[in-house]
Amino acid sequence: MLTLTIGTFAIALNHLLLITALILATLVGWRVAKRGGENPESVLFTLFLVGMLAARVSFVLMYWSYYQNDPLQIVDLRDGGFLAWPGVIALILGALIYGWRRPLLRKPLSAGVITGLAFWALTSLSLTLYEKGTHLPDITLRNANGETVQLADYKGGPLVINLWATWCPPCRREMPVLESAQRQRPDVTFLFVNQAESMQSVATYLATQGLNLDNVLFDASGRLGQAVGSMALPTTLFYQPDGRLINSHLGELSQASLARAMERFEPTTAKPAQPATTRNSPCSASATC
C-alpha cells in the first residue's frame, strides 16, 4: 500500500510516517518533561520546520538547473523535492544548540528527537523494503485502439507508469513534464494509464492541449490503482526491467523530482520492445482514440 485513503482524502504513507514521527517525538518529550524539565513541544515543531527547510534547500541546490529558469518552482513543495539527510543533520544540530542554551530542555528534547528519528528511520526503511518487494501487476488494460494488452508485456526495460485523469489538476500540470521526459529518455517506456474515463474524452483533452503521448492505456475500473495500493491521482510508479518496483511518487512531479526518481535507470542504447498492438498506435493530439 502506497497511500492511505479515507473518503476523498489521501496521503502518501511516507508523509504519514513523517507526521507520526513528529507526534510521537512530542509525546515522548512531554512525558519526560513531566518528570523534570522543560516541555519541548514548540522546539520540536521548530526543529521539524528547520529540517524540512534544509531538506528542500538542499534539493533545490542539487537540481538547480531545473529551477534556475523558473524560480517560483522553488517554493512549490507539491513536487516532493526534498533530500532527507541534510534535513536530519540540520535538525540534530538545531537540537544541540537548543540543549546547550537551555539546560532544562536537554533531556526531554533529546528523548523526543531520538524517538522521532528512530521511528521515522525504521518505518521508512520498512516501507522501502516492502515497495522493492512488489512487482508489476498482471493486469489487462486497453490501448488507444480499444485492443486489450497485458501490463506484464511491457517488462524488459525501464518502465514508468503514470496513473492519471483529465479532471485531476495536478495530473494536467505534470503532463508536459512527462511528455518531455518521454522524448528525452527513449530508453525508458512511459505508460499513461487513464483511470475510468472514455477514450473519446481523453483523445479530446490531449488534442486540445497539444500533448503527444505514446502508450496511453485505459483502466476503466481502476484495478491498477487497487493493485498497487494507491487510489489517489496522480500516482507515478518506477519499475526495473524485471518488473520490480523501485520507486513511487504520489502527487505532482516537477522536472527536478522526476529526474531524481529516474536516476536509478541507467541509459541504454535502445528502447525496450513493446507489445505489437501499441507500438504504432499512440494516443496523441493528432490521433483519434
Salt bridges, closest charged atoms under 4 A:
GLU38 OE2 - ARG102 NH2 2.07
ASP76 OD1 - ARG78 NE 2.75
ASP79 OD1 - ARG56 NH1 2.89
ASP187 OD2 - ARG185 NH2 2.86
ASP242 OD2 - ARG244 NE 3.69
GLU252 OE1 - ARG78 NE 3.90
GLU252 OE1 - ARG173 NE 2.78
